[in-house]
Amino acid sequence: MGFTIPSDSDMSAKTDQDDSSIAKDGGSSNSKGSSLHDGVTERSPLLRGQVIELPSRRPQWMSRSALTIILTLVVGLLASGDQLMDSPQTRIIESVICYRYYERVDPSKIQVGRDAVGPGAGGGVAEMWCKADGVQEQLAMLRGYQQLFDGFPALLLAVPFGWAADRYGRKPFLMLGLISFVFRASWIQFITWFWQAFDIRLTWLSALHGLISGSSPVVSALFFVVLSDITSEAERAAVFLRIGATELLANLTMPPLSAWLMDINPWIPSLCGTLIMCMCIFLFAVVPETLNYKHPYGSPSSSHPPSPSAETAPLPPPDMSVRNPISADFTTRWIGTVKDATAFLTRDWRVTALILPFFGHMLIGNATQLLLQYLSKRYEVTFSKATLLLTIYNAVRVLLLFVVLPHLSTAVMRIFHLTGQKKDLYLARASILFIIAGWTLVGLAPNIPTVAISMAVASLGQGTYLLVRSFLTSLVPVHHIARVYSIISVVDTLGAMFGGALLAGLFKRGIALGGTWIGLPFFFLGLISAAFAVLMFVVRLREGEGELLADEQEM
């Protein structure tokens, strides 16, 4: 059944006919009915001179597959730029600290005077002299505080940014995040380029970029939010795994390229990394807003039909009858907003139970950094051989996330007739068992062959937290996803801020104890992963949850 909208000429003719009829009757209202009704038939428009606008579907000119490809490219380029500039940036900062150190301690080590030395004190002191304890202590202190300062914006702004992304859209905040990364890198490069005019500690101000974006964990969380917006439950885990593999691929390929370019000049990979990040901004600009992508009429709904339980019941509206003073009213409203933004944590205990394991996510990330030092120390191998072992370890993880887990995910659903929710939960449980066994064996391994096998076992659990993230997405309403991911980013940030120091302390204690105890940080990883595994096995699907989405996986 359609609506017939009259043209302007038809409307004009009809109006003239009515006016002449009124003039002929002398404006009398008593002639065979009102003149206002003359010429009105069942085909006449109900509203004259008005155009009825029907709700139209929001244009989605870019397909899901195209969006996924572009977002994967953005993540890959962003990770590549970061990895390309990480080592040279550290080397440039080390060079500045080193030059100033030997100006005070031993000027004879300085090869080029201040009037001729290059940006970042390049060529001022031979790199071999920069490994002195005094230089390395300052470098470690500078980077340690930088990591601490970078974490504060994420802790403060993760939940507000998640709430805003759920309400106003994902794209503006992601775009700000990408721009802030360029600002951060540019500020550090500016300070180190003009190192003679500025104190190197001013690089700490680069942490202010987090006030724009919420810092790296928040931006990472929002990327997963966008991916969850555009993917169905059946394919979500596979997409998450491939995104994780893309980032690992950058970690595998960019450091060797960066090292080669650093032999020429460390500024080359550093500036190229910033340029690649700028490319990410222009590439992401073509991505449309994905909020309500699956619900184009602007009515966000749950990712699964809600069950009629008290845990999913809507919150009662706030009482607006009581008027408080301005300051008290602001505080009340702010507290109410925070409570509303985090209310889903108490409605379904499973959400909180599955967010806690993400602390182990960043612990494992820090363990990867410690692994190089551990391999060199315990097995008395050079850093180049230890780096080769890590390269093999990363290659196995890339293969796992790119090929094995996505195909295994599809096969499990097809063979065992599982829904996306069940598949994600079961694979996450199996994956964390590999983490427990792998890291425990790394700590126990007596020689290089056994530690290589142990690392391979641990790498089989790489997809655990991506699978848990996918399962969590299916438990919360669409308009709460960004908030859940933001809280995950808070837990990630806490793990990044304190996990490195915790593992380093355990490593130091293990060295003091001697023997097998040198693997103490990896025993701790196995133990805490076992605790998180208990949470994963306690969490279960409720009656009817696993079957309600059976049609979605066929989309």
N, C-alpha and C positions, 0 to 999 in steps of 0.2 A: 504494500500500500504506500503510494508516494504522495508528496505534497506538491501542488501546483502553485507556483509563485507568479503572479501576473506581471506583465511587462509595464514599463512606465507609460507607454502610449495607451495601453488598455485602461490603465488606471485613470489617465487624463480624460479619455473619452467618457468613461463611466461617470466621472465627477461632473463634466459638462452637462451630461444628460440629466443628472439629478438636479443641478442648479436651474436648468430651464424648466423642469417640472415644478419646482418650487415657485418660480416666478409666474408661471401660468396659473397656478392655483391661488396666487395672491398671498402666498405664505400661510394659507389657512391650514390648520391642523385637523379640520373636520371632514375633509374630502376623502371618501372611500379609503380610509386608512391614512396614516401619516405619510407625507411626501418623502420622509426620510427612508421609507421602506420601498419606495418606487424602484422598480428595476432590480430588486434584490431577488436572486434565485438561489437554488441550492448549490450553484457553481460559483457564486460570488465569494470573494475572499472574506475571511472573518476579520482580519486586521488590515485596514487599508493603509497603504503607504509604508508598511513595515515589512522588513525582510526577516524571515525566521531563520536563525542560524542553528543548525543541528550540531550536536557535539561530534567533532571529527576526530578520528584516530590520529594520535601524534605520529608524524612521519618518522619512520625508522628506515632511512635510506641506506643504512649500512647493515649488512647481514651479521649474524652472530659469528660465523667463521671468520669474516673479514675483521671484525672487532677483536676477536681473539688473537689473530695473527698480528695486528698492529700493537696490541698491548704486550704480546710476547716480544716483539721487536723493541718496544720502549724499555721493557725490563732488561732485555739483553744488552741494549746500548748503555743503559744507566749503570748496570753492573760492570760493563766493559770499561766505561769511562772511569769509574771508581777504582777498579783494579789497575788500570793503566797509570793512574796518577798516585796511587797509594805509596808504593816504594820510592819513586823519585821525590815525592813530597817529603817523606821521612829523611831521605838523603840530603835534600836541600836544607832542611831545618838542622840536621846534624852538622852540616858544613858551616852554617852560621854560628852555632854554639861552639863548634870546634875552633873557628877563627878567633872568636872573642876569648875563648879559654886560653889559647896559646899567646894571645896578646898580653895576658896577665902573668902566665906561668913561664913560658919559654918562647920568646919572640924569634928565636933562631929557627923554629919549625915553620915559620911563615915564609912562603915562597914569593908571594906577590903583595905589594903594599896596598893600603886602602884606596889610594888614588887610581890604581890600575886593576884591582880585583873585579871580577864580574858579578852580575846579579846573584844573590844568594851566596856570596863569598865563594863562588865557584873557582876552583884552582888555587885558592889561597893557601890551603894546607893539604898535604897528601892524605888520602883517605885512611891509610894505614895508621896514621897518628891519631885519627879521630876515634879509635877504639879504646882510648884511655878511659879509666874508670870515672874520672871527673866529668868527661864529656857524656858518657853513656848514662850516668846517674841523672844529669840535667835533662837529657833527652827523654829518659823514662819518666821523670817527674812531669815534664811538659806534656807528654802524650797521656799520662795517667790522669792528670787534671782535666785535660781536654775531653777525655771520655766521660769523666764525671760531670763536667759542665754540660756536655751534649745530652746527658740523660735527663736533666731537670725539666726542660721544656716538655719532653714526652710525658713525664709523670704528671705535670700540671695540666697539660692541654689535651691529652689523649681522649679522655671522656667527653669534654666539651666539643672537640672537633668531631668525634664520632656522632654525638647528638646533632650537631649542625649538618653533618653530611647526610644523616637520615632525614632531616627536615628540609634542607635547601638544595641538596644535590651533591654528587660526588666530584664532578669535574672541577668546580672552582677551587676546591681544597687540594686536589691532586696537582692542578696547574701551579698553584702557589708553592706546593712542595717542590716541584721540579725547578721552579725559578729560584727558590731558596737554596737549593743545592749548588746552583751556579754561583750565587752570591757567596756562599760559604767558601767554595774553592777559590773564587776570585779574591776574596779578602786575605786568605792565607798566602796566596801568590803575591798580592800587593805588599804585604808586610815583609815577606822574605826577599822580594825583588829590591825593595828600598830598605834593606836591613840596617844600613848605616844610620838611617834617620829614626827608626822605630825599635822599641824593645821587642824581642821575639815573643815575649809573653802576651803581646797584643793579639796573637793568633787565637787566644782563648775567646776573644769576642766573636769569633765565627760561630760560637754556640748560640748566639742571638738569632741565627737563621731559624732555630726551632720555634721562635715566637711567631713566625709566619706560617710554618708548616707543621709544627708539633714534633719536628725532628724525624729522623729516618724510620724508626719503628712505626710511627703513625702513618707515614706515606706508604710504607710497605703494606700495612693493614688495609689502607684504602684501595690499593691495587687489587687485593684479594676480594674486597667488597665489590668492586666493579666486575670482576670475573664472576662472582657469585650471582650478580644481577643478570648476566647475559647467558648463563649456562643452566642447563637442566640438572636435576639432582643426579641423574644417571651418569652424566659426563663430567660433573664438577670435579670429582677427585682426579680424573685423568688430566684435566686441564691444570689443576693445581700442581700436580706432579711434574708436568712438562714445564711450567713456569719455574719451579724449583730447579729443574735440570738446566734450564736456560741460564739461570744465575750461576750454577755450578760450572757450566761450560765456560762462562766468562772467567771464573776463578781459575780454570784450568789453562786457558789459552793466553790470557792477557799478561800474567806475570813474566813469562819468558820473553814476550815481545817488549814489555817494559824494560826488562833487564838489558836487552840488546840495544834499545834506544838510549838507555842511561849511559852506556859506554861511550856514546857520542856526546851527549849533553843531557843531564836529568831534566832540564827545562822542556825538552822536546816532548817526552811522554806526558809531563805534567800539564802543559798547555793543550796538547791533543786530547787529554782526558776531559778538560773543561769544554773544549769544542764539541766533543761527542755528547756531553750533557746538554749543551745548547740545542743540538739536533733533536734530542728527546722532546724538548718543549714544542718545537715546530711539528713533530710527528704526532704528539698527543693532542695538538690543537684540532686535528680533524676528527677526533673521537667525540661522538655525541654524548649528551648526558644520559646516564644509564639508570638513574633513580626511576622506579616504576617502569622499567623497560619491559617487564613481563605483564604489567598492569597499566596500559597506556592511558587510561581514563583518570589516572591520579588517585586510585583507591588502593593503596597498598594493603595487601592481605598477608596472611601467614603463608609461609612456604609449605605448610601442610594444614589441613583442616583442623581447627582447634578442638580438643576434647573438652567436654563439659565438666571440667574439674575446677576446683577452687584456685588451682595454681595458675590457670589461664584466664581467670575472670578479670574483667577490666577494673581499673582502679576507680573509685568514686570521684566525682568532680570535686575540685577544691571549694571550700566554703568561702564565698566572696562577700558574705554579709558583714564580716568583721573587718573594720578599717583600722589598720595600725598606723603609727607614725611612719614617715617616709623611710627612715633608716631601718626600722624594724620590718616594715613591709618589704623592703628590698632584700633584707636578709632572709625573711620567710620565703619569699618567692624564689630566691637563689637556692636555698636548701630544698625547697619543693621540686625545683628543676633537676637538681642533682639526684634526689630520691627517685623521681620519675625516670631519669635517664638510666638508672641502675636497678630499677624495680624488678626487671626480668631475672636478675640473679637470685632473687628469693622465690620467684614464682615456680621455677623449675631447678631443683638442686643439682640436676645433672649438668647444667650449664657451668655452674661454679666448679663442680668436681672435675670437669674436663678442661677448664681454663688453668687450673693449678699446674698440670704437667708442663705447661709452656715455660715454666722456670727452667726445666731441664733442657729445653730447646737451646737457650743461649749458653747454658753450662757446657753442652756438647760443642757449641761453636767456639767457646774459649778453649776447650780441650783440644780442638784441632790445632790451635795456635801453639799450645803447650806440647803437643805431640812431637814436633820437630826437635825441640830441646831434649825431650825425654828419650827419643831414639838415639840422638847423638851421645847423650850422657850414659845411658845404661848399656848400650851395645858397642860403645866406643867406635863409632863410625863418623866420617866427616859429614858436614852439613850438606854437601852436594849429594851424598848417597842417601842421607835421610830425606832430602827434598825429593829424590827419585821415588822413594817409597810413598811419600805423600802424593806425588803425581799419580802413581798407580791407584792409590786409595781414592783420589778424586775422580779418576777415570771410571772406576767401578761404580761410584755414586751417580755419575752422569748417565752411564749405561742403564742403571737401575731405574732412574726417574724418567728417562726419555723413552725407553723401550719396554723393560720388563714389567714394571708395576702398571703402566697404562693398559698393556695387553692382558696382564693377569687380572686386572680389575674388570675388564670386559668379559673375559673368559669365565670368571667366578660367577658373574651375574647370569650368564647364559647357561652354564652347566648346572649350577645349583638353584637357579630361578630365584635369586635374591634381589631385593630392591636396593636402590642406591644407599639408603640408610644402613641396612644390614651389612652390605658389602664393605662400606667405609669402616664401620665399627669392628668387624671381624678382621679385616686386613690391618687395622691399627693395632689391635691386640697382638696379632702375629708378629708385626714389625717390632714392637717394643720388646718382645722376647729376644729378638736378634740383638737389640741394643744392650740388654742386660748381659747376655752371654758374651757378646763381642768385646765390650769394654772391660769386663772382668778378666777375660782371657788375655787382653792386651797387658793388663797389670801383672799377670802370672807368667807370660811368655818368656822362656829362658833364652831364646836366640832369635835371629833375624827371620828364618823361615816361619817359625810359629807366630811371631808377632805380625808378619805379613798376612797370614791366614786369619788371625784374630781381627785385624783391621778390616779384612774383607767381610767377615761375619758382621762386624759392627756397621759396616756400610749398608748392609741389607736392611737395616732399620731406618735408613735415611728418610723414608717417606712417612714415618709415624706421625709427625706433627702436621704434615699437610693433610693426611687422612683424617686426623682428629679435627682439624679446622673445617674440613668438608662436612663431617658428621655434625659438628656444632651448628653449622649453617642451617641444617635441616630441622634443628630443634627450636629455632627462634623465628618470630615473625620477620617478614622482609624489612619492615621499617625499624627493626632493632639490630640488623646485621652489622652496620657500621659501628654501633656502640659496643657490640660484643668483640669485634676485631680491635677496637681501640683499647679495651681492657686487656686483651691479649697482648697488645703492644706495650702496655704498662708492665705486665709481667715479664715480657721480653727485655724491657729496659732495665728492670731490676736485676735480671740475670746477667745482662751485659755489664752493668755498673759494679756489681759485687761478685759475680761468678769468677772473673779472671783473678781477682785478689784471693778468693777462697781456694781455687785450684792451685795457685802459685804457693800459697801457704802450706797446703797439703804436700805439694811436691818438695818444698824445702824440708818439711818434717820427715818425709819419706827418705830423703837423702841422709838426714841425720840418723835415722834408724838403721839404714843400710839394708843390703840384701834385697829380697823380694818386696820389701816395704817401699822401695823407690816407686813402685806402681800404685801408691796410695791414692792419688787423685782419680785413677781409673777404677779402683775398687769402690771409691765413693760414688762415681758415676753409675756403676752397676747397681749399687745399693739404693740410690735415690730413684733410679729408673724402675727398680722393683716396686718401690712404694707407689710410684705413679701408675704402674701396671695394675696394682690392686684397684685403683680408682677406675681404670678402664674396664676391668672385668666386673666391677660392681654395677656400673652403669648398664642399663638394659632398655630395650625398646618397650614401650607400653603396648597394651593390647590394642590392636588395630592400627598402630602407627606404621608398621612396616608394610602394610598392604594398601594403605590409602593412596600411595604414590605409584602404584604398579603401572598405571597408564602413562605416567610422565616419562618413564625410561624408554618407552616406545616412540617418543616424539622424534 
